[in-house]
């Protein structure tokens, strides 16, 4: 089961107590998953889904809200739900039929408070929503063929506290979010806390792995830098030794030169601690730089 299907299964288990919430929820589902066919003065509302759970939810909502029976026809993986007798009443109450004209825009009366807006969002996700598998990245979207409906959804989501963007993809308008934290909050707000926790857990794991990788890369870079510098120091010291002998150096430089040759893998701090008296890392660095300068002058 995909992550999107997991979310939709969780949303299908939601129970809305009031008729206005159930109506808002169905309005979102029908708007983003449905279409209307007209024949003169008659109408047919058709909702298409690949989820049997969503199909059953539509049928239950139609029966509960309007006392009507919807027809389900399965074609392979696709379930087509059709409401013909009484479709005019359904479309009118959902806000999509006014003065004899069908227009897919959100009726303010249907989403008159924040709870109804949230129920509408959940329905819209069931009708046209998708969330990318968090293992591969973070992306939440709800799409529709209706420009005004996408605009209204974006406004509704903003009114309940979330920022979205909209893009046109082929013939569809896509309302989307890419910030993981925002997606988590939206899932919880719509009523899918289990999916939210799953997404958060994946993010925590990925962040932890990324932090470990960055630390390993940083440590590796530091080791490489230390090894390269040590090789340069040893080459300079050997050049001095072959041209003039280390005993010709001042005592402080001779000491650090012999230590570097004896302990080629030690850090500057460790070399400094082996001197008597010990000196700091910066002190060791200064002496090695002087040795390098001497070697370059030979």
C-alpha positions in Angstrom: 0.0 0.0 0.0 1.4 3.4 -1.0 1.7 6.2 1.6 -1.1 8.1 -0.2 -3.4 5.1 0.2 -2.5 4.8 3.9 -3.5 8.4 4.4 -6.8 7.9 2.5 -7.6 4.8 4.5 -7.1 6.8 7.7 -9.3 9.6 6.5 -12.0 7.2 5.4 -12.3 6.0 9.0 -13.2 9.5 10.2 -16.6 10.1 11.6 -18.2 13.5 11.4 -20.9 14.2 14.0 -23.0 16.9 12.3 -24.7 17.1 8.9 -22.9 20.3 8.0 -19.5 18.5 8.5 -20.5 15.5 6.4 -21.8 17.8 3.7 -18.6 19.8 3.6 -16.6 16.6 3.5 -18.7 15.2 0.6 -18.4 18.6 -1.2 -14.6 18.3 -1.1 -14.7 14.7 -2.3 -17.2 15.4 -5.1 -15.5 18.6 -6.2 -12.0 17.1 -6.5 -13.0 13.6 -7.5 -16.1 14.1 -9.5 -17.6 15.5 -12.7 -21.1 16.4 -13.8 -22.9 15.3 -17.0 -25.9 17.2 -18.2 -28.7 16.3 -20.6 -31.2 19.1 -20.9 -32.6 19.7 -17.4 -31.2 16.5 -16.0 -27.9 16.0 -14.2 -25.7 13.1 -13.3 -22.9 13.4 -10.7 -20.1 10.9 -11.3 -17.2 10.3 -8.9 -14.2 8.2 -10.0 -11.8 6.5 -7.6 -9.4 3.6 -7.4 -10.2 3.1 -3.7 -13.0 0.8 -2.6 -13.0 2.5 0.8 -13.6 5.9 -0.8 -16.3 4.4 -3.0 -18.1 3.0 0.0 -17.7 6.3 1.8 -19.3 8.2 -1.0 -22.3 5.8 -1.1 -22.7 6.0 2.7 -22.6 9.8 2.6 -25.1 10.1 -0.2 -27.4 7.7 1.6 -27.0 9.5 5.0 -27.3 13.1 3.7 -29.9 12.7 1.0 -31.5 9.3 1.5 -30.5 8.3 -2.0 -28.8 5.3 -3.5 -25.7 5.7 -5.6 -24.7 3.2 -8.3 -21.2 1.7 -8.2 -19.7 0.2 -11.4 -16.2 -1.4 -11.1 -14.0 -1.4 -14.2 -10.7 -3.1 -13.3 -9.2 -1.1 -10.5 -11.5 1.9 -11.1 -14.8 2.4 -9.2 -17.3 4.7 -10.9 -20.0 6.0 -8.5 -23.0 7.6 -10.3 -25.9 9.6 -8.8 -28.7 10.3 -11.3 -32.0 10.5 -9.6 -31.8 13.4 -7.2 -28.4 14.6 -8.5 -29.8 18.1 -8.9 -30.6 18.3 -5.1 -27.1 16.8 -4.3 -25.3 19.3 -6.5 -27.4 22.2 -5.1 -26.7 21.4 -1.5 -23.0 20.8 -2.1 -22.9 24.3 -3.7 -22.0 23.3 -7.2 -25.4 24.1 -8.9 -26.8 27.6 -8.7 -29.6 29.1 -10.9 -29.4 26.2 -13.3 -25.7 26.4 -13.9 -23.0 24.0 -12.7 -19.9 25.7 -11.5 -17.2 24.1 -9.5 -16.4 26.7 -6.9 -16.7 26.4 -3.1 -19.9 27.8 -1.6 -19.1 29.8 1.5 -22.2 28.4 3.3 -20.8 24.9 2.9 -17.5 25.8 4.6 -18.9 28.4 7.0 -16.5 27.6 9.9 -13.0 26.1 10.5 -14.4 22.6 11.2 -16.2 22.6 7.9 -13.1 23.9 6.1 -11.1 21.0 7.6 -13.7 18.4 6.6 -13.7 19.9 3.1 -9.9 19.6 2.9 -10.1 16.0 4.0 -12.7 15.3 1.3 -10.7 17.1 -1.3 -7.7 15.0 -0.5 -9.8 11.8 -0.9 -10.9 13.1 -4.3 -7.6 14.3 -5.7 -4.8 14.1 -3.2 -1.4 12.6 -3.3 1.6 12.5 -0.9 5.0 11.3 -2.1 6.5 8.4 -0.2 8.6 10.2 2.4 11.5 7.8 1.8 11.9 9.5 -1.6 11.1 13.1 -0.6 8.4 15.4 0.7 5.5 16.5 -1.5 1.8 17.0 -0.8 -0.7 17.9 -3.5 -4.4 18.1 -4.4 -5.3 18.5 -8.0 -8.4 19.4 -10.0 -9.3 20.3 -13.6 -11.2 23.4 -12.2 -9.1 26.6 -11.8 -11.6 28.3 -9.5 -11.9 25.2 -7.3 -8.1 25.1 -6.9 -8.1 28.8 -6.0 -10.8 28.3 -3.4 -9.0 25.3 -1.9 -5.8 27.3 -1.6 -7.7 30.1 0.2 -9.4 27.6 2.6 -6.0 26.0 3.5 -4.6 29.4 4.1 -7.5 30.3 6.3 -6.8 27.3 8.6 -3.2 28.3 8.8 -1.1 26.7 6.0 0.7 28.1 3.0 0.5 26.4 -0.3 1.5 27.1 -3.9 -0.4 26.3 -7.1 0.9 25.2 -10.5 -0.7 24.1 -13.7 0.4 20.6 -14.8 -0.9 19.6 -18.2 -4.6 20.3 -17.9 -4.8 20.2 -14.1 -4.4 22.8 -11.4 -2.2 21.5 -8.5 -2.3 22.9 -5.0 0.9 21.7 -3.4 3.3 21.8 -0.4 6.9 20.6 -0.2 7.8 21.5 3.4 7.8 18.4 5.5 6.8 20.1 8.7 3.8 21.8 7.0 2.8 18.4 5.5 2.9 16.8 8.9 0.8 19.6 10.4 -1.8 19.4 7.6 -2.1 15.6 7.9 -2.8 16.0 11.6 -5.2 18.8 11.0 -7.2 16.8 8.5 -7.5 13.8 10.8 -4.6 11.5 9.8 -2.3 11.5 12.9 -1.0 8.0 12.2 0.3 9.1 8.8 1.7 12.2 10.3 3.7 10.2 12.9 5.0 7.9 10.1 6.1 10.9 8.1 7.8 12.5 11.2 9.6 9.3 12.0 11.0 9.0 8.5 12.1 12.6 8.6 13.9 12.1 12.0 15.7 9.0 10.7 16.8 10.7 7.5 18.0 13.8 9.4 20.0 11.6 11.7 21.6 9.7 8.8 22.4 13.0 7.1 24.0 14.4 10.3 26.1 11.2 10.6 27.2 11.4 7.0 28.1 15.1 7.3 30.2 14.3 10.5 31.9 11.4 8.8 32.7 13.5 5.7 34.0 16.3 8.0 36.2 13.9 9.9 37.5 12.4 6.7 38.3 15.8 5.3 40.2 16.7 8.5 42.1 13.4 8.4 43.1 14.0 4.7 44.2 17.5 5.6 46.3 16.3 8.5 47.9 13.6 6.4 48.7 15.9 3.5 50.2 18.5 5.8 52.3 15.8 7.6 53.6 14.5 4.3 54.7 18.1 3.3 56.4 18.6 6.6 58.3 15.3 6.4 59.4 16.1 2.8 60.7 19.4 4.0 62.5 17.9 7.0 64.2 15.2 4.9 65.4 17.9 2.4 66.9 19.9 5.3 68.5 16.7 6.6 70.1 15.8 3.3 71.4 19.3 2.6 72.6 20.6 5.9 71.7 18.1 8.6 69.1 18.5 11.3 71.8 19.3 13.9 72.4 22.6 12.1 68.9 23.8 13.0 68.1 25.8 16.2 67.3 23.4 19.0 63.6 24.2 19.0 63.3 23.4 15.3 65.5 20.3 15.5 63.3 18.9 18.3 60.1 19.3 16.4 61.7 18.0 13.2 62.8 14.8 14.8 59.4 14.3 16.5 57.6 14.8 13.2 59.9 12.1 11.6 59.4 9.7 14.5 55.6 10.3 14.7 54.4 11.0 11.2 50.7 10.3 12.0 50.4 12.3 15.2 48.4 15.5 15.2 50.0 18.9 16.0 48.5 18.8 19.4 49.9 15.4 20.1 53.4 16.5 18.9 53.3 19.5 21.1 52.5 17.4 24.1 55.6 15.2 23.5 57.9 18.2 23.9 59.5 19.1 27.2 58.1 21.5 28.2 54.9 20.9 26.0 53.8 23.6 23.6 50.5 24.5 22.0 49.2 23.4 18.6 49.8 26.8 17.2 53.4 26.7 18.5 54.0 23.4 16.7 52.4 24.9 13.6 54.8 27.9 13.7 57.9 25.7 14.0 56.8 23.4 11.2 56.2 26.4 8.9 59.7 27.7 9.6 61.1 24.3 8.6 59.1 24.4 5.4 60.5 27.9 4.7 64.0 26.7 5.3 63.5 23.7 3.0 62.1 26.0 0.2 65.2 28.2 0.5 67.6 25.3 -0.1 
